[in-house]
């Protein structure tokens, strides 16, 4: 059975956790908007499943897509891709047109699909970061995430203690000792 948003719990009271399934996040964020104005000021991050869909939609190979339209973005020692901007550092997404909106709307990057302008926005971005950028098997990723969580509370399930429950391993990771996770 596929987990879904409980219709008896008002969306404004929904609890977003690291383990919240993608389909629930999508329900909480609502349908993506083809004329979204946030695309005028940046672009969303792709997850690996987005690459073949966007490449096929544009009629290019994944390598051509990366070279012509995407740029790398590294966060928490994990590198993903996002669409280039028409002007850096804060410009319009290369796939956004002021008149027609998103030219790849049907296959837009996952972060664009779940980006939301409602009260869940910050938690949904946090969910995205911990599920797609933070790598619990990468000590550097965990140390960088730990530094970030020292200054900002995170969603349930996303603390370093929850990501690495073994206290001895966690302490060794945070001290910078080499360890296989």
Secondary structure, 3 states (H helix, E strand, C coil): CCCCCCCCCCHHHCCCECCCCHHHHHHHHCCCCCCCHHHHCCCCEECHHHHHHHHHHHCCCHHHHHHHHEEEEEECCEEEEEECECCCCCCCECCEECCCEECCHHHCCHHHHHCCCCCCHHHHHHHHHHHHHCCCCCHHHHHHHHHHHHHCCCCECCCHHHHCCCHHHHHHHHCCCCCCC
